[in-house]
């Protein structure tokens, strides 16, 4: 899943990879990252690693592909909506 937002006038782009099961991506952390990006880069591409997490669920929890995929997509959708709210709340999507 990919969410793209233009947040600066600079020429560089930033890629922010989000592990969907990581607790490191709190609202506070995301705000700090987006604040930095707003000053330092042209665009931010947020990559939500839902497909990668599917393989992690298969390997670490022994889930079948269909169940692992459904679980990863469900968590990925929740993470996507959370990130989208942070972006809109902070007015980063301009």
ABEGO torsion letter per residue (X at the ends): XBBBBBABABABBBBBBBBAABAABBAAAAAAAAAAAAAABABBBBBBBAAAAAAAAAAAAGBBAAAAAAAAAAAAAAAAAAAAAAAAAAGABX
